[in-house]
Structure formats: structure tokens, C-alpha cells
Amino acid sequence: MLPGTLRDLHRFDDYTIHQMSGPISRVETDGPTWFDRCIFEMFSLKDKVYMSTGLGTYPNAGIMDAFGEIVHGTTQTNVRVSRRLHNDRDTMKVGPLAFKVVKPLEKWSMKLGKNEHGLSFDLEWEGAYAPVKIRDVRYPRPGGGPDMVWTHFFQNVIFNGTIVVDGKVISVND
């Protein structure tokens, strides 16, 4: 692990399989809005491009969704996909979009295959520093019940790979 990695982080924390006590098939609450997600963002001044991608699981609703978006010049392109969960939260693939933990808490790959929106990518990120816990966010649950709580971690990373938008190839090498 990278120097400075918090002791309470586990190599499985990269996967969207979080829950509280009990079997891994159950999560903290039975509410359909309970989720676990990861989001990646990249900005290149040189190429004037912003890219964001992520994946979320909603185990109580039986859904996994993912997205990829890019802003290049004055154009924004979005790809949103979803699928049913079949007790397979460790399979981080939704349609043409796939995420893979290469080395826990240090390296990921993310690929968006060809699709009707003209956006695809084949990227790898590597942590420049260990993940840092930013904060816990707490919101009252609509309709009552226990508060909704998110724990946010942030990590500076280096991206490498290619992005293709409307046939134009953008090489990303931080």
C-alpha cells in the first residue's frame, strides 16, 4: 500500500461491496436508496478536457449503474448505463463500461467500449498519494428513520491512456 494509507482502509474498500454488520448480501438498512459508489475525475489543461466516470450499487433495489462523461471544448457527452444486480457487486461492469481494481487502493483501470454516444476510453489511474478521508456527510432520511451517512475519501492520482470522443483520440499522460 502507499505510504500514509489509513490503517482502517482495507484492500476491499475499492470494491462497491460495503455494508454494515451481517452477511455481505445485506447492507446497513433495508431502504432502497442505500448505495455504495466510486467516482473518478480528470482534468487536463493541455487538452482542455474534463472527464468523469463512476459506478454505483444499490443492493436493496437490485441495481448497478455507471456513467462516463466528457467535456471537450464546448461539447459535453454523457453515457449512462444500468443493469440488474444478481449478487455480483464485485463484477464492476455495466454494459460497455468496466472498472477493475488492479492493485487495491493504488491502481485501477477503466474502460468504456464503443457505443452510440461516440465516447469511449481506455484509462488507468495510479495513486500519487494514499487515500485521505475527507469527511462524513449526514442527512436526515426522507420520511424518517436513521440518517443517511456517506464517508468520503479523496486520492490524487495520475491518469494514463486514451479517450475517444466523436472519432478524435485524446492521449492522456499525466
Summary of the structure (lengths in Angstrom):
residues: 174
radius of gyration: 17.0
end to end distance: 21.2
largest distance: 49.1
contacts: 453
relative contact order: 0.19
helix: 2%
strand: 53%
